[in-house]
Amino acid sequence: MKTPNWPRRHFLATLACSAVSPAADVPYVHPRKVLLWECTRKEIRELLEEGRLKAAILPTGSTEQHNEHLAMIQDTASATLVAQQAALRLYPQVIVATPVAVGISPYWMDRKGTLTLRKETFLAVVYDICESLATHGIRCVLILNGHGGNEAALKESVPEFRRKLGIRLEAHSYWEAYSPEVARQYLATARIPGHAAEFETSFALAAFPERVRWEGVDYEKVKGKLGIKDPKSAAEDELFAREARLATAAKGQALIGIAVDWVVARLRAMMAA
């Protein structure tokens, strides 16, 4: 299996903002510099005044169950990492806005720990963040989604948001980067995204392995206690738990690279429009 020509350390710890080396063809940029919440007002103001800051990425995700072994922040962390890596490639033209870390997840509420927002609440928060960015002079915003439950609501709302704000605005889930051929090439199950299964677990093993916690996990022992009401959902939950064991960091590294390349290309097209 081919993997991208990236130093793996470039994305292993970026959400913790460690000093890491960017891709070989890009000058070093400290990863904090592309995170809006890590910048000062002076830094953002000067980038805008100089005309260097052209676009923003708004990651959207969830705080929800990811089976027995993955942290609940998986969707938000994944979208944010892809956004950060793309912004580093395009520095200083792109900034990453503060992620929307709770999404539309009512169907997971029988799994403990899940948080959910009403659709209208989620969309109101997304709109208000986009409006804030537009107010400061950012005329190009890519909403980069990492949670399936947000997808339809974003797609149906973006045309109205775009009309009201008068900016270039798109919403995409980062897994739109993967064709069926890519899924078959890199994953034994060829399933993307697949909730907490081979794909997401591989992503986490590559990017933030501390969020993959197999210790003490025994699905057979606990499956009768999970309280999943829908039989189809319960069967899928068990299937994905088995498929997660097929995950590897090498698979995740390759797929992260493909997603970042895709987001970079989308942003370049948006900024050139």
N, C-alpha and C positions, 0 to 999 in steps of 0.2 A: 504494500500500500504506500503510495507516495504521500509525503507530508510537505507542507509549504516550507520555503527556505526562510524560516523565522527562528530567531533564538527563542526557545520555549519560555525563558525567564521574562520575555517582553510582556507576556500577559498573565503569568502565574499569579502576580501579586498586585496588579494595577488597581484593583478596587481598594486596596489598602494604601495606594499611592506610594509604593516603594519606588526608589530610584532604579529604573530598569532601562535597558538599552532598546531603542526602537529598531524598526526594520533596517536592514543593512543599507538601503538606498536613501534613507531619510536622516538628516542631521539630528543629533540628540535633542530631545525636548523632554523636560521633566513632566511625567504624567499628570501632575497636579494642574499644570498650566491650561489644560483643556477642560477642566471641570469648573463650571461657573461658580459653584458653592465654595470652591477653594480659592477663588480670585478675590481681590479687593475691588472696590468701586473704581479706584484709580486705574487699575489694569484693564478693566472692561471699558471704561470711558476712553482711555487712550487708544485701544484697539479700534473702537468705533470711530473716533475722531480722525484717526489715520487712514480709515477706510480699509483696514486689513481684515476685520471680522465681518464675514459675509453671511454666515448661516449658523443655525443651532440644531442640535439633535435633542429631542425630548424622549428619553426612554420611558416606556410604560410597561408595567409588569403586574405582579401580584404578591401577596403574602398568603400562601396557601399550602395545604398538604402536598408533599411530593413523595408519597409512599412512605415506607418505614426508614429509608436510608438517606434521603436528601433534605437539606435545609429548606425551610419554607420560602426563603428569599430567592430561590433558584431563578424564577422568571425575570425578576427585576435585576438580579445580578448579571444574568446572561446578556440581557439587552443593554445594560449599562457598560459592560465590558466591551461588547462589539462597538458600541457608540464611541467609547473612549479610544479604542484602537484606531477607528476610522478617523476621529478628530486629530489624533497624533499624526496620522499620515498627511493630513491637510492643514496642519498648523501653519499660521495663526488664523486661518480662514473660518474655522468651525469651533464652536464651543458646545459642551454638553450641559444641558439644563438639568436641574435637580429632578431625579426620577419620580414618577408617580408609582409608589411602591405598593399600593393596594388597588386591586382591580375588581372586575365583575366576576365573582366566584360563588354564586349562591348554590350551585349544584355540588359543591364540595363541603357544604356546612355540616354534613354528618361525619366528617373527619375532623378530629379535634385540632384546634389551633388556627384553622382557616379564618381569615378576615375577608369581608366582602363589602363592596359599595353598591348602592343602587346605580343603575345605568345612568340616570340623569345626574347623579352626584359625580360620578367618574368623569363624564363628559364635561361637566361644568368646570371641574378642576383642570382638565386638559385645555379647555378653551381659555381659561383665565391665564394659564401659564403662557400659552401662545400669544395672547393679547399683551401680556407683560413684555415678552421678547419683542413684539412688533412695536410697542410704545418706545422702546429703547433704540429702535432703528434697525433691527434685524429683520430683513425682508424675505428670508428663506428659512423655513423650518421643516425638518423631517421628524415626524413622530415615529420612533422605532419601537415597535411593540414586541414583547416577549411572552405574552399570555394569551392563549387561544380565546378565552372568554371575553377579551376586549376587542377582538378583531372585527366582528361584524359591526359593533357600535361605532368604532372609529371610521370604518370604511363608509358607512352611511352618513356620517356627520361631517366628514372633511369638506365636501363641496360647500356646505353652508358656512363652515368656519372660514374657508378660503374667501368666500364672497364677502363676509362681514369684515374680515381683517384686511383684505386687499393685499395679501402677501402670497408668495409661492409656498404652498403647503401640501405635503404628502404624508400618508400614513402607510407603513409597511411593517409586517412582522419579519423579523430577521431571517426566519427560515424560508422566506420566499427566494432566498439565494440558492436553494438546493433544488435541482431538477431531479426527476425520478432516477435518472442515470447516476447522478452523484450519490443519491441515497443507496442505490444498489452497490455502488463501488466501495463505499466506506462502511456500510452497516450490514451485519448479518441478517437483521430483520428488515432492512430497507424501509424502516418506519421513521418518518420525521413529521411532527415533533415527537409524538408518543409520550404520554405523560409519565415522567420519571422512569422511563425505560432506557433502552440502550443509548439513544441519542442524547438525552439530557444528562444521563449519568456520565457518558463519555465527555461531554462538554465540561461538566463539573470536575471530573478527574484531571482534565488538562488545565483548567483555569483557576479553580479554587478547591483543591482536593480536600482541604479541611472541612468542606461542607458535605463530603460523602462519608457517611458514618455507618459502616457495616457491623461494627462491634455490637454484639448482643442481638442482632437482627435475626429472627427466626419466624418467617412468614407463616409456616405451617402451624406453629404453636399459637399464633395470635389471630389467625384469620377468622376464627369463630367469634372473636370478641370485638371485631372492628365496628360492628353496628352499621354496615353499609346497607341501606334500605333497598336499593334497586339491584336485582339479581344480575342484570347485564353489567352494571357498573362494578359489582363485586367480582365478577369473572374477569373483567378487563383489568381491575386492580391487581389481581393475582397473576395474570399473564404478564403485565408490565413489570411486576416484581421479579419474575423469572428472567425476562428479557434484559433487565438492568444488569444482570451478572455477566452479560456479553460485552459490557462497556470496557473501553480502554482509553488511557490518556492519549495515545497516538491517534485514535479515531477522532477524539475531541479536538486535538490540535489541528488536524487537517481541516475539519469542518469550521472551526473558528476562523481560520485563514480565508476560507472561501466566503464566509459571511462578511468579513471585514472588507475584502475586495469588492463585494457586491455593493455594500453601503457606500464605500468611497466612490464607486462609479455613479450611483444614484445621486449623491451630493454634487459631484462635478457636473452632471447633467442639469440638476436643478439650478446651480449657481450660474450656469452658462445660458440658461433660458432667457 
